[in-house]
Amino acid sequence: MKFNPITPEAVAAFTNIVGQEHVLLPAAAEDMLRYTHDETEDLRYEPEVVLKPANAAEISRIMQYCHENYIPVTPRGAGTGLSGGALAIHKGVILSTERLNKIVAIDERNLQATVEPGVITQVFQEAVIERGLFYPPDPSSRGSCFLGGNLSESSGGPRAVKYGVTKDYVLNMEVVLPTGEITWTGANVLKNATGYNLTQLMVGSEGTLGIITKIVFKLIPYPTQNLVMLVPFRKEEEACAAVSQIFIAGIVPSAMEFMERDAIEWTCRYLSMEVPMAADEEAHLLIELDGNDLDLLFKDAERVYEVLEQFNVGEILVADSEKQKEDLWRLRRNVGHAVKSNSIYKEEDTVVPRAELPVLLRGVKEIGARYNFKSVCYGHAGDGNLHINIVKGDMSDEDWNNKLPEGIKEIFRLCVELGGTISGEHGIGLVQRQYINIALNEVQLRLMRGIKELFDPKGILNPGKIF
Amino acid sequence: MKFNPITPEAVAAFTNIVGQEHVLLPAAAEDMLRYTHDETEDLRYEPEVVLKPANAAEISRIMQYCHENYIPVTPRGAGTGLSGGALAIHKGVILSTERLNKIVAIDERNLQATVEPGVITQVFQEAVIERGLFYPPDPSSRGSCFLGGNLSESSGGPRAVKYGVTKDYVLNMEVVLPTGEITWTGANVLKNATGYNLTQLMVGSEGTLGIITKIVFKLIPYPTQNLVMLVPFRKEEEACAAVSQIFIAGIVPSAMEFMERDAIEWTCRYLSMEVPMAADEEAHLLIELDGNDLDLLFKDAERVYEVLEQFNVGEILVADSEKQKEDLWRLRRNVGHAVKSNSIYKEEDTVVPRAELPVLLRGVKEIGARYNFKSVCYGHAGDGNLHINIVKGDMSDEDWNNKLPEGIKEIFRLCVELGGTISGEHGIGLVQRQYINIALNEVQLRLMRGIKELFDPKGILNPGKIF
């Protein structure tokens, strides 16, 4: 790939499109800083210019210019990504969607909402809850991440186990293609058998096929009641095994989160919080049941307890106040931050069929023993989606850089053997790119590269990601 | 497109691949007959040969041969399609998946099943119900249609309103590409952020991108209880309006079906069945609530009655036995057959945001008045998916062939204006192809054609469909 650098003429053209105050150059080093990284490890890449367009029309003009002039463009939401997707590794333009931050409409008659991509996920969730509506996808970063980024990475979150991931809530999108053309991908309907599914092709494409400028989501009625419980297990593999058993018993919890003992201990320290734990408890499940009828939830909880009796569990903590529920969720949402604040780390976003979780977990520990790395595991066990945080600790730089990737390959090969894959909700982006051919064969890669070329013939949009 | 005819050498090659008894030639006119049509109007196209391969390997060899020799291949499931997708309009090969009819595995630990594409939908549903599991998609033709066809057309059915359509249950597929290459499209997981979504690109592609040879579905626990009620409305637009109001009240029924008076009357005659109807009732809603707790369903039913009180409804019939529930569902499932047995017809599969249904229905009647056609409307009102059966009655052939398409265009333009599109679950296939540019713009069509060319560079797989 041969790209052109940003010339003064290019800067002038961009300034003409978005206005002086929405163009950032490296001279403004401090303002520029946050556009040089996302939440992936400690990676830093400085773009040549950051542009903050106001709308699809401006984005279209930027893309036309960059397309004509072979200038790479890296789209960026809130920069909370965990695979390096928003990093300007080929320099060029960072195109930030932060000014496209309006909730355009909440259509209560149709249970739909139209939003711009720069709306913060939690802001949107709270806006629809006010109308008694529910937008379930809730990545841990929901307090800061953008809806557009959630779509680009096919984000999930704890409630995906009952409600599905971000992709399951998008009906239609307006996108600007790398050529500058603006189009919608589908229609504002719950069912669509009219041509190929461009909407789902765009979802999860990590900003490589187009820039999302508007999204139509479906909403559902908000469930008014929930129960939250924290279940300690003496054996971590039993915690994983219990997950499948609860589903087999016919119960679909609204969350089913797995946390190793270390994950909880590190997070308690990080948050200065206390969770009572017996010395012999290896792991916990955070289980949430939701619905509209509290009596029914208590009945379901009874059935969950019956399943749990088959396992070696400690004392179950059932949250008895909203405050306690919030605390338990705060604990879970902060595991990532806590682990990462402790050490240099790499996070793997493995996913397998849910009953294979115990096999995966055992495999990770066994591979870790052979490669001499420590891992802290947690994640969305109900979906079979295990986040593996590999902490550097006292591993040498040499081993970290050269030996560890071989261990990661073994983990990913195990995932694929188990019917799973290498990313459940974080995307491939930059950091998993080197492992992509463990998950995808040559035929799949050829088709994907062909799609990329069709949408982006000059390869200017988010180059160097995924493939 | 320039295709080659089937030569004796081609027949010999095919015979070598699938065996003599699985090759049908026009000489076997009677056996060939059912491969000349599907359930779309009275369309007939005779293929040059029908092949019934046993597995993906044989299909791969057939595709390699046809790819090399520019021979068109039309894949076919059970032939229950409603848009002409399985018709061999360019002659060549009909490739029937009828022998790929095994349920390979029902994985109760992971709530997944692996099936071949030729399994009948209802057979699969019943097999999983035996294990306490649920595969919700239930097109009206479920007693005869194939799962592979359901995926190819992105089929829905009444329960889509709560549970989603076929596409929402597929995790992974094995497909044979037009070039003969065999690949899986994804992984057997509930979440996948690893490369572009080839699975959802294949779903709904109407057999134009590849031939599905294996499918991994997700399953959910089977809801053990349900309530079924038939609600008569004095104004059909009020029936449509009530649909949205029930959702806004926070209830998600497992079915919410709309039937015009004519639809019920014609079907009662067709089935020799009786449904009590007052003279002034214009339309009915068939509403089903499901779950695991009958008390809760009765509570939900009370809330449905409260919503219905706002409307001018007649006496609500609540099914008080399994037999009566079955009868009501038999009534609904047979509307299509009943209407079609009455007259030459065309069926349109319109879909709009659900609150726009009353506007669509009024528009259809108004357009019908201007173009002098009668329509019988029914369908999945909860999804905004209205099937419009236009009956020929005493319309002249001249008007039917030349004037009516202009009226259909007006209906489709109205759908698109309302945020909807021209097919919700039947596909574009052959018969809606002429209307595709009402729903899709030039950019979308260019991308879709590009995808087609990428998968099928010689254009041999199901040529002449969609575009």
Interface residues (C-beta under 8 A of the other chain):
Chain A: D107 E108 R109 N110 L111 Q112 G132 E153 S154 S155 G156 A160 V161 G164 V165 K167 D168 L177 E181 T183 W184 T185 G186 A187 N188 V189 L190 K191 N192 A193 T194 G195 Y196 N197 L198 Q200 L201 V203 G204 S205 L209 I220 P221 Y222 S244 F247 I248 G250 I251 V252 N292 D293 L296 K299 D349 V351 V352 P353 R354 A355 E356 H380 D383 G384 N385 V416 G419 G420 T421 I422 S423 G424 E425 H426 G427 I428 I436 A439 L440 N441 V443 Q444 L445 L447 M448 G450 I451 L454 F455 I466
Chain B: D107 E108 R109 N110 L111 Q112 G132 E153 S154 S155 G156 A160 V161 G164 V165 K167 D168 L177 E181 T183 W184 T185 G186 A187 N188 V189 L190 K191 N192 A193 T194 G195 Y196 N197 L198 Q200 L201 V203 G204 S205 L209 I220 P221 Y222 S244 F247 I248 G250 I251 V252 N292 D293 L296 K299 D349 V351 V352 P353 R354 A355 E356 H380 D383 G384 N385 V416 G419 G420 T421 I422 S423 G424 E425 H426 G427 I428 I436 A439 L440 N441 V443 Q444 L445 L447 M448 G450 I451 L454 F455 I466
